[in-house]
Amino acid sequence: MAKTTRYPPPLHALFAFGTRPEAIKLAPVIRELERRKGEFRVTVCLTSQHRELLRQVTSFFGIEEDADLDVMIQDQTLEHVASAVLTRMVPVLERFKPDVLLVQGDTTTVFASALAAYYRRIPVGHVEAGLRTFDKYSPFPEEMNRRLCAALTDFHFAPTRTAADNLLREGHEPTRVYVTGNTIVDAVQLGLRILESKSAEERVRLLTECGLEEGFVRRLVSDAVRLITVTAHRRESFGEPFERMCRAMADIVARYPDVEIVYPVHPNPNVRRAVRHVLAGRERVHLIEPVRYEQLLLLMERSALLLTDSGGIQEEGPSLRKPVLVMREVTERPEGIAAGVARLVGTDRERIVTEVAKLLDDPREAARMVAAENPYGDGLASQRIAEILLAGLRDA
C-alpha cells in the first residue's frame, strides 16, 4: 500500500458500486461509517452498471450518492462496462481524493474501480474477498473479477475462514487478510428492522405492488400457501440448462397443488425468453418484474424454501432460516453447502424436482437445514470493517 501522511480522522472512504447485490451488501457498511461521524467521512459513487435495480436498494436503505458514472446503455457488453467505469472513475477519484476506495463482490464495477484506484495509488478495501470456484469461466465473469481485484486490494475483508484461506494460498499478505463475516447478514438484519415498522396492511401493499394479486398475497400472509421464491439468471445457464430449470418448476407446481412459485424474472433477454417459453400462463406460477429489496425480503420471509442460482440468496436464505437449493454445478460459496444450510442441485430437471420434493414431503428435512449454524456470520461484519480501516489507515 502506498505510504502517505494524509490519514488523520475523519478518514475519507469512497464507496463505488453499480449493481443491486453490491448496494445491498455495502449498505450496512455505509450506514456504520456514517454513524461514526468523527472517525469517517463517506462519499458514495454509483457506476449504474444496473440503473433501476440499484436505485431501489439505495432508496430503501436511505443512501444518497455524491456521483454517478451512469455507464449503463442498451445491450451493454462487458467491454463497455469495464472501459466506461475505468475511464469515468478517474475524475471522481481526482475530485474527492479519498483515503480508501471500498468495493464489494465480483462485478465488472469492482475490478474496474479497483484498477482506477490503483492507478491513483489509493488503497482498496474489498468487501467479500476471497470467494473462489477455481474455474475462471464459472461463474463468468465474476470469478476473474474477484481474482483480478484481489491483486489490487490492500484490505481483504473475507466473509469466512474458507475465503481467507483461499487468499492466503494465492500468496496475499496475511496481515492484510481479515475474516469479518459477510455483510449480507448485517443487511438482512437491517432490512428486517426497517420492515418491522410497517403494518400488516403495508406489507400486503408492498407485495401487491410487485404485480401479485391481492387475494394471493393475503393467502400468503396468512400462511395458506407453501411458497417457493425463485431467482435465476446466471450466464452459464443460458440456453438448455435454463429450459431444464424452468421445466422443473412446472413439474413442481403440477405435483403439489398447495405450492405456488413467485419468480421475479431478470430483465436479460436470454432469461426472459426461456422463462416465458416454459412458464408463461402456468397456474400457480407468478412471473413478475424484478422486485425491490424490501419486497424480496418479504417474499423470502414467507417462503417454504428458496430455489436459486444467485450468490446473494445463498447467504440471505440461511440468515432468514430458509432452506436454499442452488441450481448451479459449482458455487463460490461452499460454506453453506458444507454447513448444510444450502444444497447444490445443478440444472438437471429430475434432480431439482427430487430435491424440492424432499423438503416439501418431510418437514424434518427442512428443519434440519435451517437448524444448522449460519456460516456467514453474526451481523457484526460492518463494525469489524470499520475498526480494521481505522487501525490500518492510521498505521499506513
Secondary structure, DSSP 4 states (H G I P E B T S, - for coil): ----S--PSSEEEEEEE-SHHHHHHHHHHHHHHHH-TTTEEEEEEE--SSHHHHHHHHHHHT---SEE-----TT--HHHHHHHHHHHHHHHHHHH--SEEEEETTSHHHHHHHHHHHHTT--EEEET-----S-TTSSTTHHHHHHHHHTT-SEEEESSHHHHHHHHHTT--GGGEEE---HHHHHHHHHHHHHHTS-HHHHHHHHHTTT--HHHHHHHHTT-SEEEEEE---GGGTTHHHHHHHHHHHHHHHH-TTEEEEEE--S-HHHHHHHHHHHTT-TTEEEE----HHHHHHHHHTEEEEEE--HHHHHHHHHTT--EEE-SS--S-HHHHHHTSEEE-TT-HHHHHHHHHHHHH-HHHHHHHHHSPPTT--S-HHHHHHHHHHHHHHT-
